[in-house]
């Protein structure tokens, strides 16, 4: 009798910090409906428990997340979090991404939805959607150009080629680069500094920054939806998925 792996997020309270670990290693922490539901539940706990002062979101030792599970899809957006349970979430508690290994596609978009990023030295950040005939539809179309120089964001979005942690640090995407295997520990240390500060001041500061930087998000989601709809109606969309699942090079028609 075979057992089906259940995608999940393992949560652990460390003082007044909630550590959330995506744990679906056999699928490179790819997000399907089960993972979306688990992320949403964990982040609801972070936002709803006033005794929690900060959160750390991480993956496994080898990988943060490979993004959407292309075989099954990520499930429906959640009411509070949107896609993956996080990308459209309005949070009132700071959240730090601790990235080991690859953060690709939707995995990178999950990290972009966090407030700070700590990365292991071998971490890689990429948006390979175009290589599969897809478009980044979980916030990267407007968040990547917001946190990166425009031409670097264009390079990521148009080539699908990842950048390393040191380049991400140089461009301000990543807050700290640390030795491999220590990203969670470093993120917890940073979270402890935040958690020691006045909770009302931290929440108010986070809300003020969000109000200023997210003022164009509504337009960003509109243009993202338009781009995704154009791609979804194309023959290249079907070919990209088929090629990925068939482990072969795509044969683009441009239609």
C-alpha positions in Angstrom: 0.0 0.0 0.0 1.4 3.4 -1.0 1.0 6.6 0.9 0.4 10.0 -0.6 2.7 12.7 0.7 0.6 15.4 2.3 2.0 18.9 1.6 2.2 20.8 4.8 3.8 23.6 6.7 5.4 22.8 10.1 5.0 25.6 12.6 7.1 26.1 15.7 6.9 28.9 18.2 10.3 30.1 19.3 9.6 32.7 22.1 7.4 35.3 20.5 8.5 34.3 16.9 6.5 31.8 14.8 8.8 29.7 12.5 6.9 28.2 9.5 8.7 25.5 7.5 7.4 24.4 4.1 7.9 20.7 4.1 7.2 18.9 0.8 10.8 17.9 -0.1 9.9 15.2 -2.6 8.2 17.9 -4.7 10.8 20.6 -4.0 8.3 22.4 -1.8 6.2 23.1 -4.9 2.9 24.7 -4.0 -0.4 22.7 -4.6 -3.8 23.2 -3.0 -2.7 21.5 0.2 0.4 23.7 0.6 -1.6 26.8 -0.1 -4.1 25.8 2.6 -1.3 25.1 5.0 0.5 28.4 4.3 -2.8 30.3 4.8 -3.5 28.6 8.1 0.0 29.3 9.4 0.0 32.9 8.4 -3.5 33.4 9.8 -2.1 32.2 13.1 0.8 34.7 12.9 -1.6 37.6 12.2 -4.3 36.6 14.7 -2.1 35.9 17.8 -1.2 39.2 19.4 1.5 37.5 21.4 3.5 36.7 18.2 5.8 39.6 17.3 7.4 38.3 14.1 7.4 35.3 11.7 10.1 33.4 9.9 9.1 31.5 6.7 11.5 28.9 5.3 11.7 25.7 3.4 13.9 22.6 3.8 17.6 22.5 4.0 18.0 22.0 0.2 15.4 24.3 -1.2 13.0 27.2 -0.3 10.4 26.5 -3.0 10.2 25.6 -6.7 6.9 27.5 -7.0 3.7 26.2 -8.4 3.2 22.5 -8.8 2.6 22.5 -12.5 1.2 19.0 -12.4 -1.7 19.9 -10.2 -1.8 23.7 -9.8 -1.6 25.7 -6.6 -5.3 25.5 -5.7 -7.6 28.5 -5.4 -6.5 31.8 -3.8 -7.5 32.0 -0.2 -9.8 34.7 1.2 -7.1 36.4 3.3 -3.9 35.5 1.5 -4.6 35.3 -2.2 -2.4 33.0 -4.3 -0.4 30.5 -2.1 -2.2 32.0 0.9 0.4 34.8 1.1 0.9 36.9 -2.1 -2.0 39.3 -1.6 -2.1 39.2 2.2 -2.2 42.4 4.2 -0.2 41.4 7.2 0.2 43.3 10.5 3.1 41.2 11.8 6.6 41.3 10.2 7.6 38.3 8.2 11.2 37.2 7.3 11.9 34.7 4.5 14.9 32.4 5.3 16.0 31.0 1.9 18.3 28.0 1.4 18.8 26.7 -2.1 16.5 27.8 -4.9 13.5 30.2 -4.6 12.1 29.9 -8.1 8.9 31.2 -9.8 6.2 31.2 -7.2 8.8 30.4 -4.6 10.5 33.6 -5.3 7.2 35.4 -5.3 6.5 34.0 -1.8 9.8 35.5 -0.7 8.9 38.8 -2.4 5.7 38.9 -0.3 7.8 38.8 2.9 9.2 42.0 4.5 12.9 40.9 4.8 15.0 38.1 3.2 17.9 36.2 4.7 19.7 33.9 2.3 22.2 31.1 2.5 25.3 31.7 0.3 24.2 29.2 -2.3 20.7 30.5 -2.6 19.4 31.3 -6.1 16.4 33.5 -7.0 14.7 33.1 -10.4 11.5 33.6 -12.3 11.6 30.8 -15.0 7.9 31.2 -16.0 8.8 32.3 -19.5 10.8 29.2 -20.1 7.5 27.2 -19.7 5.4 29.6 -21.8 3.9 31.2 -18.6 3.9 34.6 -17.0 4.8 35.3 -13.3 1.3 35.8 -11.9 1.8 36.0 -8.2 3.2 39.5 -7.8 6.6 39.4 -9.4 5.6 41.5 -12.4 5.3 44.5 -10.1 7.3 43.5 -6.9 10.5 42.6 -8.7 10.8 46.0 -10.4 10.0 47.6 -7.0 12.8 46.0 -5.1 15.4 45.6 -7.9 16.8 47.9 -10.5 14.5 47.9 -13.5 16.9 46.2 -15.9 17.8 43.5 -13.4 14.1 42.8 -12.9 13.6 42.7 -16.6 16.5 40.3 -17.0 14.9 37.9 -14.4 11.5 38.1 -15.9 12.5 37.9 -19.6 15.3 35.3 -19.5 14.2 33.0 -16.7 17.8 32.8 -15.5 18.3 32.9 -11.7 20.7 35.2 -9.9 22.8 34.2 -6.9 22.6 35.4 -3.3 25.5 37.8 -3.6 24.1 39.6 -6.6 20.7 39.7 -4.8 22.4 41.3 -1.8 24.2 43.9 -4.0 20.9 45.0 -5.5 19.1 45.2 -2.1 16.8 42.2 -2.7 18.4 40.3 0.2 19.1 41.8 3.6 21.7 39.3 4.7 23.8 36.5 3.1 25.0 33.9 5.6 26.7 30.5 5.5 24.6 27.7 4.0 22.5 26.0 6.5 22.3 29.0 8.8 19.6 31.1 7.1 16.9 30.1 9.6 19.2 30.8 12.5 20.1 34.2 11.2 16.5 35.0 10.4 15.5 34.1 14.0 18.2 36.4 15.3 16.9 39.2 13.1 13.3 38.4 14.2 14.3 38.6 17.9 15.6 42.1 17.3 12.3 43.1 15.8 10.3 41.3 18.5 12.1 43.2 21.2 10.8 46.5 20.0 7.4 48.1 20.9 4.7 46.0 19.2 2.4 48.9 18.5 5.3 50.9 16.9 6.3 47.9 14.8 2.8 47.2 13.6 2.2 50.9 12.8 5.5 51.2 11.0 4.8 48.1 8.9 1.3 49.4 8.1 2.7 52.8 7.1 5.3 51.2 4.8 2.7 48.9 3.3 0.4 51.9 2.6 3.1 53.7 0.8 4.8 50.9 -1.2 1.6 48.9 -2.0 -0.4 51.9 -3.3 0.0 50.6 -6.9 -0.6 47.0 -6.1 -4.2 47.1 -7.4 -3.0 48.2 -10.8 -0.2 45.6 -10.6 -2.7 42.8 -10.1 -4.9 44.1 -13.0 -2.0 44.1 -15.5 -0.8 40.7 -14.1 -4.3 39.2 -14.7 -4.4 40.6 -18.2 -0.9 39.2 -19.0 -1.8 35.8 -17.5 -5.1 35.7 -19.5 -3.3 36.4 -22.8 -0.8 33.6 -22.1 -3.5 31.1 -20.9 -5.3 31.6 -24.2 -2.2 30.8 -26.3 -1.1 27.5 -27.9 2.3 28.2 -26.3 0.7 27.9 -22.8 -0.4 24.3 -23.5 2.9 23.5 -25.2 5.0 24.8 -22.3 3.1 22.7 -19.7 3.2 19.6 -21.9 6.9 20.0 -22.5 7.6 20.4 -18.8 5.5 17.4 -17.8 7.1 15.4 -20.7 10.6 16.4 -19.7 11.4 17.7 -23.2 12.3 21.0 -24.8 9.2 23.0 -25.9 8.4 23.7 -29.5 7.0 27.2 -29.5 4.5 28.3 -32.2 4.3 32.0 -31.1 0.5 31.6 -31.0 
